Amino acid sequence: MIITKTPYRISFFGGGTDHPSWFREHGGKVLATTFDKYCYVSLRYLPPFFNHKYRIVYSKIEDVQNINEINHPAVREILRYFKSNSGLEIHIDGDLPAKSGLGSSSSFSVGMINAMNTLEGKYKSPHELANTAIHIEQDLIKECVGSQDQISAAYGGFNEIKFNQDGSFLVSPQIIKPERKKELNDHLMLFFTGVSRFSSDVAESQISNMGNCYSQMIELYDMVEEGSSILTNTKVPIEEFGKLLDRAWNNKKTLSNMISNAKIDNLYKTAIKAGAIGGKILGAGGGGFILFFVKPQNQSKLKKTLKNLTHVPFSFENSGSKTVVYQPDGF
């Protein structure tokens, strides 16, 4: 049995500029990190004693004979990509809900691609894993998604990711002093709004409106360098990062009327009144997880204020998708 463990990501600045419809014309850049919540994919050959050839277990259970019968789009296209002809059982589990702005779909794609390569006895670099996941999601499934989630999931860690007009990308790990990184981590709080949504639906509305939002997109791009500079220059108060998050969120909301709504706006205003300096809905928007930058002394107050939401403590992590091969005795 092969098990992969692939982290989720938090994107701070530059979201939207990682979509090919933007960066192939203007270039793109994001600042993002992975954290200690994961998607797990377990994969094993299915013994030839069943009425089905493929068994996929997630929020549903699919028992099918043919790849074309698989409803889960990523599983179906990944198996097609690898030209799978052996019976397989695939289990998908996650520490946090899917469709919630943490890049969970891409974490799964990267994790399963990693598992399939391991099954074939092949090692693929993080760059290759990310490229394959991008190809499958954008070209085969034809989802309206960006390219940062797959890269973060494959590489792990705190990175500035640059997207070139020719479709290539460059990952630059951020050299942040451990005490500075801990200071940032200690100022961040993650809450689940309780709303799950398909990010591609929100992204489509944003992408279709990019031509009318050129100045906002350029500002989001420039915030990446500004955010990196705050983190690497310990003479700058860490609160400036929170203020930048606030600016970025107010900018991003103007890109589409699907990114925020009355519930999210009220939630954000409530958090600011309770002591948050800044924050943002993670991912495309519309729901999912919301991140707040809050001084440690104000965090208990914010937790009480947002007591109807689920608070998720987390820590940054530095590893991308990892694989474990388990060989039971007697096999």
Summary of the structure (lengths in Angstrom):
residues: 331
radius of gyration: 20.1
end to end distance: 10.5
largest distance: 65.2
contacts: 1146
relative contact order: 0.19
helix: 42%
strand: 24%
